[in-house]
Amino acid sequence: MKMEISGLVVVSLLIIFLILMSIYTIKPTEEVLSEAIEVAEQQFQQNSKEQNQQIDSFSLYLPEGYEVEKQAANNWLLTKEEKTFILFYNALEAQTSRLNYEAAKEEDNHEWLVSFEDQDRFGYVNIVEHEEQFEVQLGVGGVKVTTISTESELKQDVMDMMDIANSIAYEETGAS
């Protein structure tokens, strides 16, 4: 009988320990969103990554695991595993353009819309929460990258997306 009670106590303590650890390691959504915004700003401030992909008359950096799935005019579908990223590039907009940012600002829900700026570029990130997922849109000048992300992937997605947006280089075709 004593063995059963002591075993029950040990199991109960283990369950309580696991519950407390689970509660301790779960980050509130607000904290995850703040960290994603911080990552976006840090990546914006870094030098652009060296281009490793040529698409039509554009060069860009694609992080490991990303592939160009489809391209049409100024839009490209990028994939990483099962996730889709939409890349839009308007070569007529300068790197200081605020066009995409202003469009995002006009939307009803832009609680997590933050902009970054230096002398040569303007960037932003807009994260909209939809139940258990996040719609992420970020851009630098005329470049905009969007995806749907989960809470656990949000920081990495934002980092990769800003690296892509920062890296695009338009190559002159010689036409005037």
N, CA, C and O of each residue as an XYZ file, in Angstrom:
704
protein
N       0.808     -1.192      0.000
C       0.000      0.000      0.000
C       0.860      1.269      0.000
O       0.577      2.230     -0.715
N       1.954      1.247      0.848
C       2.847      2.395      0.891
C       3.504      2.626     -0.464
O       3.716      3.766     -0.875
N       3.821      1.544     -1.147
C       4.465      1.639     -2.458
C       3.537      2.323     -3.453
O       3.988      3.145     -4.251
N       2.252      1.998     -3.418
C       1.292      2.604     -4.346
C       1.138      4.092     -4.069
O       1.061      4.885     -5.007
N       1.090      4.484     -2.805
C       0.922      5.900     -2.452
C       2.171      6.682     -2.846
O       2.056      7.770     -3.410
N       3.345      6.159     -2.566
C       4.574      6.874     -2.943
C       4.712      6.955     -4.458
O       5.193      7.965     -4.971
N       4.308      5.933     -5.179
C       4.323      5.974     -6.639
C       3.360      7.014     -7.168
O       3.676      7.726     -8.121
N       2.188      7.110     -6.563
C       1.193      8.100     -6.946
C       1.701      9.521     -6.692
O       1.468     10.422     -7.498
N       2.393      9.714     -5.573
C       2.961     11.022     -5.242
C       4.025     11.404     -6.280
O       4.054     12.541     -6.751
N       4.887     10.463     -6.631
C       5.941     10.733     -7.612
C       5.328     11.080     -8.967
O       5.756     12.041     -9.606
N       4.350     10.326     -9.406
C       3.689     10.593    -10.687
C       3.002     11.949    -10.651
O       3.071     12.707    -11.618
N       2.338     12.260     -9.538
C       1.666     13.562     -9.404
C       2.674     14.702     -9.475
O       2.429     15.703    -10.148
N       3.797     14.563     -8.792
C       4.833     15.600     -8.828
C       5.411     15.766    -10.236
O       5.675     16.889    -10.666
N       5.606     14.671    -10.949
C       6.092     14.751    -12.329
C       5.095     15.464    -13.232
O       5.491     16.273    -14.072
N       3.837     15.180    -13.074
C       2.804     15.843    -13.882
C       2.777     17.329    -13.581
O       2.704     18.146    -14.499
N       2.835     17.691    -12.310
C       2.852     19.112    -11.938
C       4.095     19.790    -12.509
O       4.014     20.912    -13.010
N       5.237     19.121    -12.436
C       6.477     19.663    -12.990
C       6.344     19.905    -14.498
O       6.735     20.965    -14.988
N       5.802     18.946    -15.227
C       5.628     19.086    -16.672
C       4.670     20.220    -17.016
O       4.910     20.963    -17.967
N       3.606     20.360    -16.264
C       2.655     21.457    -16.501
C       3.331     22.796    -16.262
O       3.185     23.715    -17.068
N       4.065     22.917    -15.174
C       4.765     24.170    -14.874
C       5.817     24.498    -15.939
O       5.968     25.656    -16.327
N       6.531     23.493    -16.403
C       7.524     23.722    -17.465
C       6.847     24.169    -18.755
O       7.359     25.048    -19.449
N       5.729     23.588    -19.077
C       4.994     23.973    -20.280
C       4.536     25.416    -20.191
O       4.669     26.176    -21.150
N       4.002     25.792    -19.052
C       3.534     27.165    -18.857
C       4.709     28.130    -18.911
O       4.598     29.206    -19.499
N       5.816     27.767    -18.314
C       6.994     28.629    -18.269
C       7.590     28.857    -19.652
O       8.070     29.955    -19.932
N       7.575     27.852    -20.524
C       8.230     27.975    -21.824
C       7.335     28.578    -22.903
O       7.842     28.957    -23.959
N       6.051     28.679    -22.684
C       5.149     29.261    -23.677
C       5.262     30.778    -23.611
O       5.092     31.377    -22.549
N       5.548     31.389    -24.749
C       5.651     32.836    -24.812
C       4.296     33.419    -25.194
O       3.591     32.858    -26.033
N       3.935     34.527    -24.591
C       2.699     35.186    -25.004
C       2.827     35.670    -26.455
O       3.921     36.001    -26.912
N       1.718     35.704    -27.157
C       1.707     36.124    -28.559
C       2.325     37.510    -28.726
O       3.072     37.749    -29.675
N       2.019     38.411    -27.818
C       2.569     39.771    -27.898
C       4.102     39.749    -27.906
O       4.736     40.503    -28.645
N       4.682     38.889    -27.087
C       6.142     38.786    -27.019
C       6.717     38.228    -28.317
O       7.747     38.704    -28.794
N       6.062     37.228    -28.885
C       6.513     36.636    -30.148
C       6.448     37.677    -31.264
O       7.364     37.767    -32.081
N       5.372     38.461    -31.303
C       5.241     39.505    -32.326
C       6.300     40.589    -32.146
O       6.883     41.053    -33.125
N       6.547     40.988    -30.922
C       7.591     41.996    -30.656
C       8.959     41.502    -31.103
O       9.740     42.253    -31.688
N       9.243     40.240    -30.825
C      10.526     39.671    -31.240
C      10.636     39.620    -32.759
O      11.711     39.867    -33.305
N       9.551     39.306    -33.445
C       9.567     39.270    -34.909
C       9.818     40.663    -35.482
O      10.564     40.805    -36.451
N       9.215     41.675    -34.903
C       9.432     43.065    -35.344
C      10.900     43.446    -35.127
O      11.518     44.075    -35.985
N      11.439     43.065    -33.991
C      12.843     43.350    -33.673
C      13.775     42.668    -34.676
O      14.744     43.275    -35.132
N      13.489     41.420    -35.018
C      14.290     40.681    -35.996
C      14.228     41.373    -37.357
O      15.243     41.491    -38.043
N      13.039     41.828    -37.745
C      12.891     42.524    -39.028
C      13.770     43.775    -39.070
O      14.445     44.037    -40.065
N      13.753     44.534    -37.990
C      14.565     45.753    -37.952
C      16.052     45.434    -37.981
O      16.817     46.105    -38.674
N      16.469     44.419    -37.236
C      17.878     44.026    -37.229
C      18.329     43.592    -38.625
O      19.405     43.978    -39.083
N      17.509     42.793    -39.294
C      17.863     42.323    -40.637
C      17.875     43.483    -41.626
O      18.715     43.520    -42.524
N      16.958     44.425    -41.471
C      16.915     45.600    -42.350
C      18.215     46.393    -42.227
O      18.741     46.883    -43.226
N      18.725     46.518    -41.021
C      19.917     47.324    -40.770
C      21.207     46.654    -41.222
O      22.228     47.326    -41.373
N      21.180     45.351    -41.440
C      22.381     44.652    -41.880
C      22.611     44.863    -43.373
O      21.690     45.205    -44.115
N      23.852     44.653    -43.799
C      24.153     44.702    -45.223
C      23.402     43.586    -45.927
O      23.179     42.518    -45.357
N      23.016     43.839    -47.162
C      22.267     42.810    -47.887
C      23.157     41.599    -48.156
O      24.373     41.710    -48.315
N      22.513     40.457    -48.200
C      23.223     39.206    -48.485
C      23.610     39.181    -49.956
O      22.952     39.799    -50.793
N      24.661     38.474    -50.256
C      25.115     38.352    -51.637
C      24.093     37.560    -52.447
O      23.634     36.497    -52.028
N      23.747     38.099    -53.617
C      22.760     37.433    -54.466
C      23.282     36.063    -54.898
O      24.453     35.904    -55.242
N      22.383     35.083    -54.869
C      22.752     33.730    -55.267
C      21.763     33.136    -56.274
O      21.831     31.953    -56.606
N      20.844     33.980    -56.751
C      19.808     33.506    -57.678
C      19.541     34.580    -58.722
O      19.438     35.761    -58.393
N      19.432     34.175    -59.965
C      19.098     35.089    -61.062
C      17.697     34.739    -61.558
O      17.428     33.592    -61.914
N      16.803     35.735    -61.581
C      15.449     35.548    -62.104
C      15.209     36.658    -63.109
O      15.189     37.834    -62.748
N      15.027     36.293    -64.359
C      14.864     37.297    -65.423
C      15.982     38.322    -65.311
O      17.158     37.969    -65.402
N      15.625     39.602    -65.114
C      16.650     40.642    -65.038
C      16.897     41.069    -63.585
O      17.338     42.190    -63.331
N      16.614     40.180    -62.646
C      16.809     40.473    -61.236
C      17.743     39.448    -60.613
O      17.756     38.275    -60.986
N      18.513     39.920    -59.667
C      19.323     39.027    -58.853
C      18.839     39.184    -57.421
O      18.445     40.272    -57.001
N      18.873     38.093    -56.684
C      18.469     38.167    -55.299
C      19.101     37.045    -54.505
O      19.643     36.088    -55.058
N      19.019     37.187    -53.213
C      19.492     36.155    -52.302
C      18.297     35.311    -51.880
O      17.292     35.844    -51.409
N      18.404     34.006    -52.046
C      17.400     33.081    -51.521
C      18.065     32.234    -50.449
O      19.059     31.560    -50.718
N      17.522     32.262    -49.225
C      18.084     31.426    -48.165
C      18.004     29.946    -48.541
O      17.238     29.558    -49.424
N      18.792     29.144    -47.872
C      18.824     27.706    -48.145
C      17.422     27.106    -47.994
O      16.696     27.406    -47.046
N      17.068     26.258    -48.950
C      15.772     25.585    -48.907
C      14.688     26.272    -49.702
O      13.633     25.682    -49.935
N      14.915     27.512    -50.130
C      13.923     28.255    -50.913
C      14.112     27.953    -52.394
O      15.237     27.842    -52.881
N      12.998     27.823    -53.098
C      13.026     27.589    -54.537
C      12.027     28.495    -55.227
O      10.995     28.848    -54.656
N      12.342     28.874    -56.471
C      11.393     29.635    -57.282
C      10.441     28.623    -57.902
O      10.842     27.796    -58.721
N       9.195     28.697    -57.507
C       8.183     27.747    -57.960
C       7.523     28.214    -59.259
O       7.298     27.427    -60.178
N       7.218     29.513    -59.310
C       6.484     30.057    -60.448
C       6.816     31.533    -60.572
O       7.055     32.209    -59.571
N       6.829     32.025    -61.786
C       7.058     33.452    -61.977
C       6.125     33.997    -63.044
O       5.835     33.336    -64.041
N       5.664     35.216    -62.810
C       4.783     35.903    -63.750
C       4.976     37.402    -63.585
O       4.805     37.942    -62.492
N       5.326     38.061    -64.659
C       5.565     39.515    -64.652
C       6.459     39.891    -63.465
O       7.630     39.513    -63.432
N       5.921     40.626    -62.500
C       6.729     41.078    -61.362
C       6.449     40.291    -60.094
O       6.808     40.731    -59.002
N       5.810     39.128    -60.223
C       5.489     38.290    -59.068
C       6.171     36.941    -59.193
O       6.247     36.360    -60.276
N       6.662     36.456    -58.065
C       7.273     35.141    -58.025
C       6.726     34.387    -56.832
O       6.574     34.946    -55.746
N       6.435     33.124    -57.040
C       6.066     32.247    -55.932
C       7.313     31.500    -55.505
O       7.924     30.776    -56.290
N       7.673     31.685    -54.265
C       8.811     30.985    -53.693
C       8.265     29.948    -52.728
O       7.245     30.170    -52.076
N       8.942     28.827    -52.641
C       8.520     27.808    -51.686
C       9.700     27.375    -50.842
O      10.851     27.379    -51.278
N       9.369     27.003    -49.626
C      10.327     26.364    -48.722
C       9.531     25.262    -48.049
O       8.614     25.518    -47.268
N       9.897     24.046    -48.364
C       9.135     22.881    -47.930
C       7.698     23.047    -48.424
O       7.487     23.149    -49.632
N       6.722     23.077    -47.552
C       5.319     23.189    -47.968
C       4.803     24.624    -47.929
O       3.650     24.871    -48.284
N       5.625     25.563    -47.508
C       5.195     26.949    -47.320
C       5.441     27.773    -48.575
O       6.460     27.617    -49.248
N       4.481     28.664    -48.883
C       4.575     29.536    -50.048
C       4.841     30.977    -49.614
O       4.259     31.470    -48.649
N       5.722     31.629    -50.341
C       6.035     33.042    -50.149
C       5.775     33.728    -51.482
O       6.156     33.214    -52.533
N       5.129     34.882    -51.441
C       4.888     35.642    -52.663
C       5.824     36.837    -52.660
O       5.836     37.632    -51.720
N       6.600     36.954    -53.714
C       7.551     38.053    -53.875
C       7.061     38.945    -55.001
O       6.830     38.480    -56.117
N       6.906     40.219    -54.706
C       6.509     41.209    -55.704
C       7.615     42.246    -55.785
O       8.113     42.729    -54.767
N       7.994     42.581    -57.023
C       9.035     43.590    -57.194
C       8.617     44.575    -58.262
O       8.357     44.195    -59.403
N       8.552     45.845    -57.889
C       8.231     46.920    -58.806
C       9.517     47.715    -59.051
O       9.918     48.528    -58.218
N      10.147     47.479    -60.181
C      11.433     48.114    -60.498
C      11.288     49.626    -60.690
O      12.289     50.343    -60.680
N      10.069     50.116    -60.862
C       9.855     51.550    -61.028
C       9.885     52.300    -59.692
O       9.955     53.529    -59.663
N       9.831     51.560    -58.605
C       9.876     52.172    -57.278
C      11.303     52.131    -56.739
O      11.984     51.112    -56.848
N      11.747     53.233    -56.163
C      13.088     53.314    -55.572
C      13.120     52.567    -54.241
O      12.076     52.206    -53.697
N      14.314     52.343    -53.728
C      14.451     51.664    -52.437
C      13.918     52.506    -51.278
O      13.730     51.996    -50.173
N      13.678     53.777    -51.527
C      13.105     54.644    -50.493
C      11.584     54.756    -50.619
O      10.956     55.489    -49.855
N      10.993     54.046    -51.567
C       9.554     54.118    -51.804
C       8.754     53.664    -50.588
O       9.117     52.706    -49.906
N       7.665     54.369    -50.335
C       6.753     54.041    -49.237
C       5.417     53.509    -49.754
O       4.473     53.348    -48.979
N       5.331     53.238    -51.047
C       4.078     52.848    -51.678
C       3.445     51.621    -51.008
O       2.272     51.671    -50.637
N       4.176     50.546    -50.848
C       3.634     49.329    -50.238
C       3.283     49.550    -48.765
O       2.289     49.016    -48.271
N       4.089     50.325    -48.083
C       3.825     50.651    -46.678
C       2.520     51.424    -46.546
O       1.688     51.107    -45.696
N       2.344     52.436    -47.387
C       1.126     53.251    -47.333
C      -0.105     52.402    -47.643
O      -1.159     52.597    -47.038
N       0.021     51.463    -48.580
C      -1.097     50.564    -48.902
C      -1.434     49.695    -47.689
O      -2.608     49.474    -47.391
N      -0.420     49.207    -46.999
C      -0.654     48.390    -45.801
C      -1.293     49.231    -44.697
O      -2.125     48.741    -43.935
N      -0.903     50.480    -44.621
C      -1.429     51.387    -43.602
C      -2.918     51.661    -43.801
O      -3.637     51.916    -42.835
N      -3.379     51.609    -45.037
C      -4.784     51.869    -45.338
C      -5.697     50.722    -44.914
O      -6.906     50.914    -44.781
N      -5.136     49.535    -44.701
C      -5.935     48.386    -44.262
C      -6.464     48.646    -42.847
O      -5.891     49.424    -42.085
N      -7.556     47.983    -42.524
C      -8.173     48.170    -41.212
C      -7.296     47.689    -40.065
O      -7.213     48.345    -39.027
N      -6.644     46.551    -40.246
C      -5.912     45.943    -39.151
C      -4.412     46.077    -39.388
O      -3.818     45.304    -40.139
N      -3.819     47.054    -38.745
C      -2.364     47.216    -38.883
C      -1.735     47.560    -37.529
O      -0.905     48.460    -37.411
N      -2.165     46.807    -36.516
C      -1.640     47.012    -35.169
C      -0.138     46.743    -35.101
O       0.573     47.399    -34.340
N       0.349     45.787    -35.887
C       1.757     45.419    -35.873
C       2.428     45.864    -37.166
O       3.118     45.078    -37.816
N       2.225     47.118    -37.536
C       2.849     47.717    -38.722
C       3.937     48.655    -38.235
O       3.662     49.645    -37.556
N       5.177     48.337    -38.588
C       6.327     49.121    -38.136
C       7.229     49.394    -39.334
O       7.447     48.520    -40.173
N       7.750     50.621    -39.405
C       8.641     50.981    -40.517
C      10.052     51.232    -40.013
O      10.274     51.526    -38.839
N      11.012     51.105    -40.949
C      12.437     51.308    -40.670
C      12.976     52.162    -41.808
O      12.508     52.065    -42.942
N      13.948     52.986    -41.505
C      14.464     53.863    -42.544
C      15.925     54.186    -42.287
O      16.352     54.346    -41.144
N      16.681     54.280    -43.369
C      18.019     54.843    -43.303
C      18.135     55.807    -44.477
O      17.125     56.112    -45.111
N      19.310     56.285    -44.781
C      19.460     57.285    -45.838
C      19.056     56.773    -47.212
O      18.552     57.536    -48.035
N      19.273     55.487    -47.466
C      19.096     54.952    -48.804
C      17.869     54.065    -48.982
O      17.499     53.747    -50.112
N      17.230     53.662    -47.881
C      16.152     52.677    -47.997
C      15.033     52.954    -47.001
O      15.220     53.594    -45.966
N      13.864     52.439    -47.366
C      12.712     52.460    -46.469
C      12.155     51.047    -46.411
O      11.924     50.431    -47.452
N      11.939     50.536    -45.230
C      11.408     49.188    -45.083
C      10.304     49.152    -44.049
O      10.129     50.087    -43.268
N       9.569     48.070    -44.057
C       8.482     47.914    -43.097
C       8.159     46.440    -42.915
O       8.547     45.589    -43.716
N       7.441     46.167    -41.839
C       6.878     44.839    -41.611
C       5.465     45.047    -41.083
O       5.219     45.926    -40.257
N       4.548     44.233    -41.569
C       3.157     44.272    -41.144
C       2.743     42.837    -40.812
O       2.776     41.958    -41.673
N       2.358     42.615    -39.569
C       1.944     41.279    -39.138
C       0.506     41.370    -38.644
O       0.187     42.161    -37.755
N      -0.349     40.552    -39.231
C      -1.757     40.527    -38.854
C      -2.078     39.131    -38.337
O      -1.833     38.129    -39.008
N      -2.628     39.090    -37.137
C      -2.963     37.807    -36.523
C      -4.332     37.334    -36.998
O      -5.309     38.083    -36.966
N      -4.387     36.085    -37.436
C      -5.632     35.428    -37.834
C      -5.704     34.108    -37.083
O      -5.086     33.124    -37.490
N      -6.458     34.082    -35.985
C      -6.593     32.887    -35.149
C      -5.220     32.352    -34.755
O      -4.512     32.999    -33.984
N      -4.832     31.196    -35.263
C      -3.568     30.557    -34.865
C      -2.421     30.882    -35.821
O      -1.307     30.392    -35.634
N      -2.679     31.707    -36.848
C      -1.655     32.012    -37.851
C      -1.465     33.517    -37.981
O      -2.249     34.318    -37.471
N      -0.393     33.867    -38.683
C      -0.062     35.271    -38.891
C       0.165     35.529    -40.373
O       0.887     34.787    -41.040
N      -0.455     36.582    -40.879
C      -0.177     37.035    -42.235
C       0.973     38.028    -42.104
O       0.867     39.033    -41.400
N       2.061     37.733    -42.787
C       3.257     38.564    -42.686
C       3.518     39.203    -44.037
O       3.577     38.524    -45.061
N       3.672     40.514    -44.024
C       4.020     41.263    -45.230
C       5.156     42.190    -44.834
O       5.060     42.928    -43.854
N       6.220     42.143    -45.599
C       7.293     43.100    -45.341
C       7.901     43.533    -46.653
O       7.765     42.862    -47.676
N       8.564     44.653    -46.607
C       9.133     45.145    -47.839
C      10.245     46.141    -47.628
O      10.439     46.694    -46.546
N      10.965     46.343    -48.710
C      12.001     47.364    -48.789
C      11.800     48.034    -50.132
O      11.941     47.396    -51.175
N      11.466     49.335    -50.116
C      11.211     50.053    -51.361
C      10.103     49.398    -52.157
O       9.005     49.186    -51.643
N      10.384     49.074    -53.417
C       9.399     48.462    -54.298
C       9.296     46.957    -54.182
O       8.615     46.323    -54.987
N       9.960     46.368    -53.194
C       9.936     44.914    -52.983
C       8.969     44.603    -51.839
O       8.992     45.252    -50.793
N       8.124     43.598    -52.062
C       7.200     43.161    -51.012
C       7.203     41.637    -50.993
O       7.126     40.994    -52.040
N       7.292     41.068    -49.798
C       7.265     39.621    -49.622
C       6.157     39.311    -48.613
O       6.069     39.957    -47.568
N       5.314     38.324    -48.924
C       4.231     37.957    -48.020
C       4.188     36.439    -47.815
O       4.625     35.669    -48.670
N       3.656     36.035    -46.676
C       3.431     34.623    -46.380
C       2.451     34.508    -45.225
O       2.092     35.503    -44.597
N       2.029     33.293    -44.959
C       1.255     32.959    -43.767
C       2.187     32.139    -42.887
O       2.794     31.170    -43.342
N       2.293     32.538    -41.623
C       3.256     31.904    -40.724
C       2.572     31.445    -39.437
O       1.511     31.942    -39.060
N       3.202     30.499    -38.791
C       2.752     30.073    -37.474
C       3.601     30.786    -36.428
O       4.636     31.373    -36.743
N       3.155     30.725    -35.200
C       3.882     31.391    -34.122
C       5.305     30.857    -33.984
O       6.236     31.620    -33.722
N       5.471     29.558    -34.159
C       6.796     28.956    -33.991
C       7.740     29.273    -35.149
O       8.958     29.212    -34.975
N       7.211     29.608    -36.318
C       8.040     29.900    -37.499
C       8.208     31.387    -37.755
O       8.997     31.776    -38.616
N       7.489     32.218    -37.034
C       7.397     33.643    -37.343
C       8.751     34.349    -37.403
O       9.038     35.040    -38.380
N       9.582     34.188    -36.380
C      10.871     34.887    -36.369
C      11.751     34.481    -37.544
O      12.353     35.334    -38.197
N      11.827     33.188    -37.811
C      12.669     32.709    -38.910
C      12.128     33.189    -40.256
O      12.899     33.590    -41.128
N      10.813     33.149    -40.429
C      10.212     33.623    -41.677
C      10.510     35.106    -41.899
O      10.879     35.508    -43.002
N      10.352     35.910    -40.859
C      10.616     37.345    -40.971
C      12.086     37.585    -41.321
O      12.397     38.441    -42.148
N      12.973     36.842    -40.700
C      14.404     36.989    -40.980
C      14.695     36.671    -42.452
O      15.357     37.445    -43.143
N      14.198     35.537    -42.915
C      14.429     35.133    -44.305
C      13.807     36.131    -45.284
O      14.424     36.499    -46.284
N      12.589     36.561    -44.990
C      11.892     37.479    -45.887
C      12.619     38.823    -46.002
O      12.711     39.388    -47.092
N      13.130     39.331    -44.887
C      13.862     40.600    -44.939
C      15.181     40.418    -45.669
O      15.611     41.316    -46.394
N      15.830     39.279    -45.493
C      17.067     39.009    -46.241
C      16.785     39.007    -47.744
O      17.572     39.547    -48.522
N      15.686     38.412    -48.148
C      15.307     38.377    -49.570
C      15.009     39.792    -50.060
O      15.549     40.222    -51.080
N      14.150     40.518    -49.339
C      13.752     41.867    -49.757
C      14.941     42.817    -49.825
O      15.011     43.656    -50.722
N      15.865     42.696    -48.895
C      17.059     43.554    -48.867
C      18.001     43.285    -50.030
O      18.764     44.166    -50.425
N      17.958     42.088    -50.577
C      18.994     41.659    -51.505
C      18.701     41.933    -52.983
O      19.609     41.846    -53.810
N      17.483     42.256    -53.322
C      17.125     42.343    -54.751
C      17.898     43.458    -55.431
O      17.948     44.592    -54.955
N      18.497     43.105    -56.553
C      19.244     44.058    -57.366
C      18.717     43.983    -58.787
O      18.720     42.917    -59.404
N      18.266     45.114    -59.303
C      17.774     45.179    -60.670
C      18.961     45.391    -61.593
O      19.800     46.263    -61.365
N      19.015     44.587    -62.628
C      20.120     44.720    -63.581
C      19.614     45.383    -64.848
O      18.640     44.937    -65.455
N      20.275     46.432    -65.229
C      19.912     47.177    -66.427
C      20.019     46.273    -67.659
O      20.967     45.500    -67.796
N      19.043     46.384    -68.540
C      19.057     45.561    -69.753
C      19.659     46.330    -70.920
O      19.829     45.780    -72.008
N      19.972     47.567    -70.702
C      20.574     48.351    -71.766
C      19.545     49.160    -72.548
O      19.928     50.020    -73.342
N      18.270     48.918    -72.353
C      17.208     49.669    -73.036
C      17.012     50.996    -72.356
O      17.081     51.086    -71.130
N      16.766     52.033    -73.138
C      16.555     53.354    -72.556
C      15.135     53.786    -72.723
O      14.768     54.880    -72.293
